[in-house]
Amino acid sequence: MSIQGILLAAGSASRFGSDKLMHGLVGGTPVALASARTLAAALPGSLAVVRSERSALAGLLRDAGLRIVECTDASEGMGRSLAAGVRASREASGWVVALADMPFVRCETIRLIAARLSAGDALAAPFLEGVRGNPVGLGAAFRDRLEALRGDAGARALLREHEARIAHIDVDDPGVLRDIDTPQDLPGGQHGEG
């Protein structure tokens, strides 16, 4: 059994105003592709969960080396997307769950989280100056709970409930706290077309 990377890329991007995952960063690389490349480099064989109607995004992420899992009930929230990713990799001994709208996380951070899961920690997360960030690591002990997730909170309730069990990984990686929700979150607050 191994640690499985899961890229959650099935969100609706309603706050962004357009397709943020396909929006180009400085240099033109789409947000989701930058996230996918980092996850694939850190954890080869990772998968991406996408909405079934997002064929262009799925193709982009497949070309980056990720296995595609379509989530037909993604409109029910991030919990359903995470559940779909876990169901598609039941044999894993744990999961590193990355978000497609967080393209600035460093590869080494992902590897550190996976290493803590491999070493037997039930939960692991990066902390920057005491603030918990993403991605998070979830051990196989939580498989059934993860497969039953619903709603938009993802694994937040589980992490809150088991906060004392989270392996703290102190990192010097601002990317763990930097997501892209609005065009102002892009480098330089860019507003170009994606």
C-alpha positions as CSV (number, residue, x, y, z in Angstrom):
1,M,0.0,0.0,0.0
2,S,1.1,3.5,-0.7
3,I,0.2,7.1,-0.1
4,Q,-2.1,8.4,-2.8
5,G,-2.2,12.0,-3.9
6,I,-5.6,13.5,-4.7
7,L,-6.1,16.8,-6.4
8,L,-9.5,18.2,-5.8
9,A,-10.5,20.0,-9.1
10,A,-14.3,19.8,-9.1
11,G,-15.2,23.1,-7.5
12,S,-17.5,25.6,-9.1
13,A,-15.2,28.7,-8.8
14,S,-18.2,30.9,-8.2
15,R,-16.3,33.6,-6.4
16,F,-13.7,34.0,-9.1
17,G,-16.2,35.1,-11.8
18,S,-14.7,32.8,-14.5
19,D,-12.9,29.5,-14.8
20,K,-10.1,30.0,-12.3
21,L,-8.6,26.6,-12.7
22,M,-7.9,27.3,-16.4
23,H,-6.8,30.8,-15.8
24,G,-3.2,31.4,-16.7
25,L,-0.6,32.3,-14.0
26,V,2.4,34.5,-14.9
27,G,3.9,32.6,-17.8
28,G,0.5,31.3,-19.0
29,T,0.4,28.0,-17.0
30,P,-3.2,27.4,-15.9
31,V,-3.8,27.4,-12.2
32,A,-4.9,23.7,-12.0
33,L,-2.0,22.6,-14.2
34,A,0.6,24.2,-11.9
35,S,-1.0,22.4,-9.0
36,A,-1.2,19.1,-10.8
37,R,2.5,19.2,-11.9
38,T,3.6,19.7,-8.3
39,L,1.5,16.9,-7.0
40,A,2.5,14.5,-9.7
41,A,6.2,15.3,-9.1
42,A,5.9,14.7,-5.4
43,L,3.6,11.7,-5.6
44,P,3.7,10.0,-9.0
45,G,0.4,8.1,-9.7
46,S,-1.7,10.8,-8.1
47,L,-5.3,11.3,-9.3
48,A,-7.5,14.4,-9.9
49,V,-11.2,14.6,-9.2
50,V,-13.1,16.7,-11.8
51,R,-16.7,17.4,-12.8
52,S,-17.9,15.1,-15.5
53,E,-18.5,18.0,-17.9
54,R,-15.0,19.4,-17.6
55,S,-13.3,17.5,-20.4
56,A,-10.8,20.2,-21.2
57,L,-9.6,20.4,-17.6
58,A,-9.5,16.6,-17.4
59,G,-7.4,16.4,-20.5
60,L,-5.0,19.0,-19.1
61,L,-4.6,17.2,-15.8
62,R,-4.3,13.8,-17.5
63,D,-1.4,15.2,-19.7
64,A,0.2,16.3,-16.4
65,G,0.3,12.7,-15.4
66,L,-2.7,12.4,-13.1
67,R,-5.3,9.7,-13.3
68,I,-8.8,11.3,-13.8
69,V,-11.8,10.5,-11.6
70,E,-15.1,12.0,-12.6
71,C,-17.4,13.1,-9.8
72,T,-20.9,13.1,-11.0
73,D,-22.3,14.6,-7.7
74,A,-19.6,17.3,-7.4
75,S,-22.3,20.0,-7.1
76,E,-23.1,18.6,-3.6
77,G,-19.7,20.0,-2.5
78,M,-16.1,19.3,-1.8
79,G,-17.0,16.4,0.5
80,R,-18.4,14.4,-2.4
81,S,-15.3,15.1,-4.5
82,L,-13.0,13.9,-1.8
83,A,-15.2,10.8,-1.2
84,A,-14.9,10.0,-4.9
85,G,-11.1,10.3,-4.8
86,V,-10.8,8.0,-1.8
87,R,-13.2,5.5,-3.3
88,A,-11.1,5.4,-6.5
89,S,-8.0,4.6,-4.4
90,R,-9.3,2.3,-1.6
91,E,-6.0,0.4,-1.6
92,A,-4.0,3.4,-0.4
93,S,-2.6,3.5,3.1
94,G,-3.3,7.2,3.2
95,W,-4.1,10.3,1.1
96,V,-2.5,13.7,0.6
97,V,-5.4,15.9,-0.4
98,A,-4.3,18.9,-2.5
99,L,-6.5,21.7,-3.8
100,A,-6.3,22.7,-7.5
101,D,-6.6,26.4,-6.7
102,M,-3.4,26.3,-4.6
103,P,-0.7,26.3,-7.2
104,F,2.1,27.7,-5.1
105,V,2.6,24.7,-2.7
106,R,6.1,23.3,-2.9
107,C,6.8,19.7,-3.9
108,E,8.9,19.2,-0.8
109,T,5.9,20.1,1.4
110,I,3.8,17.4,-0.2
111,R,6.6,14.9,0.3
112,L,6.9,15.8,4.0
113,I,3.2,15.2,4.5
114,A,3.3,11.8,2.7
115,A,6.4,10.8,4.8
116,R,4.5,11.4,8.0
117,L,1.6,9.2,6.8
118,S,4.1,6.5,5.7
119,A,5.6,6.7,9.2
120,G,2.3,5.9,10.8
121,D,0.7,9.3,11.6
122,A,-3.1,9.2,11.2
123,L,-3.2,12.9,10.1
124,A,-0.6,15.4,9.0
125,A,-0.7,19.0,7.9
126,P,1.8,21.8,7.1
127,F,1.9,24.8,9.5
128,L,3.3,28.2,8.5
129,E,4.0,30.3,11.6
130,G,1.4,28.3,13.6
131,V,-1.3,28.5,11.0
132,R,-2.5,25.2,9.5
133,G,-2.5,25.1,5.7
134,N,-3.0,22.7,2.8
135,P,-2.5,20.0,1.6
136,V,-3.5,17.7,4.4
137,G,-2.6,14.1,5.0
138,L,-5.3,11.6,6.0
139,G,-4.5,8.0,7.0
140,A,-6.4,4.9,6.0
141,A,-8.0,4.7,9.5
142,F,-10.4,7.4,8.2
143,R,-11.3,5.6,4.9
144,D,-14.9,4.9,5.7
145,R,-15.5,8.4,7.1
146,L,-13.9,10.0,4.0
147,E,-16.0,7.9,1.6
148,A,-19.2,9.1,3.4
149,L,-18.3,12.8,3.2
150,R,-20.9,15.3,1.9
151,G,-21.3,19.0,1.8
152,D,-18.8,21.8,1.2
153,A,-16.6,21.4,4.2
154,G,-14.5,18.5,2.9
155,A,-12.6,16.9,5.8
156,R,-12.7,20.0,8.0
157,A,-15.0,18.5,10.6
158,L,-12.8,15.4,10.8
159,L,-9.7,17.5,11.3
160,R,-11.3,19.6,14.0
161,E,-12.5,16.5,15.8
162,H,-9.1,14.9,15.7
163,E,-7.0,18.0,16.0
164,A,-4.8,16.5,18.7
165,R,-3.8,13.7,16.4
166,I,-2.6,16.0,13.6
167,A,1.2,15.7,13.0
168,H,2.4,19.3,12.8
169,I,4.9,19.9,10.0
170,D,6.5,23.3,10.3
171,V,7.3,24.6,6.9
172,D,8.7,27.7,5.3
173,D,6.3,27.5,2.4
174,P,3.8,30.4,2.0
175,G,2.0,28.4,-0.7
176,V,0.3,26.3,2.0
177,L,-1.8,29.3,2.9
178,R,-2.2,30.8,-0.5
179,D,-5.3,29.8,-2.5
180,I,-6.9,31.6,-5.5
181,D,-10.5,32.5,-4.9
182,T,-10.7,35.9,-6.7
183,P,-8.6,37.5,-9.5
184,Q,-7.0,39.7,-6.9
185,D,-5.4,36.5,-5.4
186,L,-3.4,36.0,-8.6
187,P,0.2,37.3,-8.7
188,G,0.1,41.0,-9.3
189,G,-3.8,40.8,-9.1
190,Q,-3.9,39.9,-12.8
191,H,-7.2,40.1,-14.5
192,G,-6.4,38.7,-17.9
193,E,-8.4,36.1,-19.7
194,G,-7.8,32.5,-18.7
